[in-house]
Amino acid sequence: MTSPMVAPLRYKVRDVNHGKKTAGKIGYITANPKYVVNVYYKTMPKSHKITVINKKGIHAYKNVNLTGRAKTFKKGTHVTVKSFEKHNLTTRYKLSNGTYITANKKLVIQGNY
């Protein structure tokens, strides 16, 4: 007796970039954990330091929902993190001065670089 074949996990996606030639097109991407990683950090950095890697820099905000812009950090800036907080499905880093920044891996990296 053979086991039934299990279909690989897939996400159905639609392009929402308005004005692009692929706008509205539908496709599929894999959900295989070997190829999919989280976009946001979900842990504190061991050294409590992060480095801004976005070439345009990032903004710090007064509120966890990223409202009330307080400061801008340029690329290469080292920032000390006090804690991290969840906001809806994402995470934010709370800095030692009480402001919040994103935990997006495309914008910041854990450690001093």
Backbone torsions as a table, in degrees:
resi	resn	phi	psi	omega
1	MET	NA	129.9	-178.6
2	THR	-99.8	151.3	178.7
3	SER	-82.9	148.9	179.8
4	PRO	-68.9	146.2	179.5
5	MET	-71.9	137.8	178.2
6	VAL	-102.1	126.4	-179.8
7	ALA	-70.7	141.0	178.1
8	PRO	-65.4	147.9	179.4
9	LEU	-70.2	136.4	179.9
10	ARG	-139.9	149.1	171.5
11	TYR	-106.3	132.7	173.6
12	LYS	-87.6	125.4	-175.7
13	VAL	-125.1	155.4	177.4
14	ARG	-132.1	134.2	-179.9
15	ASP	-73.1	125.0	-178.9
16	VAL	-113.8	19.3	177.3
17	ASN	-80.9	98.3	-177.5
18	HIS	-63.2	140.4	177.3
19	GLY	86.2	-6.8	178.4
20	LYS	-93.5	156.6	-177.7
21	LYS	-69.4	-17.7	178.5
22	THR	-95.3	5.4	-177.8
23	ALA	-58.5	129.9	177.4
24	GLY	86.4	-11.7	-179.7
25	LYS	-69.6	148.0	-177.3
26	ILE	-112.8	141.3	178.2
27	GLY	-151.9	-175.0	-178.7
28	TYR	-129.6	142.6	173.8
29	ILE	-127.4	157.4	-177.3
30	THR	-73.5	151.6	173.4
31	ALA	-114.7	14.0	179.7
32	ASN	-64.1	123.0	-177.1
33	PRO	-59.4	-20.6	177.8
34	LYS	-67.9	-23.7	-174.5
35	TYR	-115.3	-3.8	-175.2
36	VAL	-117.2	131.3	177.0
37	VAL	-127.9	160.6	177.3
38	ASN	-70.3	146.1	178.4
39	VAL	-80.9	-29.5	-176.8
40	TYR	-109.8	144.0	172.1
41	TYR	-65.3	142.6	178.4
42	LYS	-119.2	10.5	179.8
43	THR	-134.9	162.9	174.5
44	MET	-80.4	143.4	173.3
45	PRO	-68.3	143.5	-177.5
46	LYS	-59.7	-38.6	-177.4
47	SER	-88.3	-1.3	-175.7
48	HIS	61.3	22.4	178.8
49	LYS	-120.8	142.4	171.3
50	ILE	-132.5	159.7	-179.9
51	THR	-123.8	135.5	177.4
52	VAL	-75.7	126.3	-179.9
53	ILE	-115.8	-8.2	178.5
54	ASN	-71.0	129.2	-174.0
55	LYS	-65.0	-23.7	177.0
56	LYS	-91.6	-1.6	-178.7
57	GLY	83.9	-177.4	177.1
58	ILE	-137.0	161.4	179.1
59	HIS	-105.4	146.9	171.2
60	ALA	-101.9	145.4	-175.8
61	TYR	-127.5	156.4	-179.6
62	LYS	-75.2	-27.8	-174.3
63	ASN	-117.3	153.4	-177.0
64	VAL	-65.8	-23.0	177.8
65	ASN	-86.2	14.8	176.9
66	LEU	60.5	49.3	171.1
67	THR	-120.3	156.8	-178.8
68	GLY	75.8	67.6	-177.0
69	ARG	-56.7	131.6	-175.7
70	ALA	-113.6	-38.2	-172.4
71	LYS	-158.9	159.9	175.4
72	THR	-121.1	135.3	177.1
73	PHE	-111.7	127.6	179.4
74	LYS	-79.2	164.3	177.3
75	LYS	-57.7	137.0	179.3
76	GLY	91.8	-6.4	-179.8
77	THR	-71.7	134.5	175.1
78	HIS	-95.2	130.4	-175.7
79	VAL	-125.2	140.8	177.4
80	THR	-92.3	129.4	-177.6
81	VAL	-103.3	133.4	179.2
82	LYS	-93.5	-42.5	-179.0
83	SER	-160.2	178.8	171.9
84	PHE	-133.0	149.1	-177.0
85	GLU	-130.5	147.3	176.2
86	LYS	-86.7	139.4	174.1
87	HIS	-135.3	109.6	-173.3
88	ASN	54.5	-119.2	-177.6
89	LEU	-99.2	4.3	-178.1
90	THR	-115.0	175.0	175.5
91	THR	-123.8	151.9	177.8
92	ARG	-128.1	149.0	173.1
93	TYR	-94.5	132.8	173.2
94	LYS	-97.0	125.2	-177.2
95	LEU	-85.8	168.1	-177.9
96	SER	-64.1	-21.6	178.7
97	ASN	-91.9	5.4	175.9
98	GLY	92.0	-2.5	178.5
99	THR	-90.2	168.0	-176.5
100	TYR	-119.0	143.6	172.7
101	ILE	-133.5	165.2	179.8
102	THR	-68.8	156.8	173.9
103	ALA	-111.2	23.4	-179.6
104	ASN	-68.4	126.1	-176.6
105	LYS	-65.8	-19.5	178.0
106	LYS	-81.1	-13.4	-175.8
107	LEU	-110.2	-31.6	-179.7
108	VAL	-134.7	159.0	177.1
109	ILE	-133.4	142.2	-179.4
110	GLN	-73.9	134.6	178.9
111	GLY	102.1	176.1	178.5
112	ASN	-96.7	117.2	179.5
113	TYR	-130.2	NA	NA
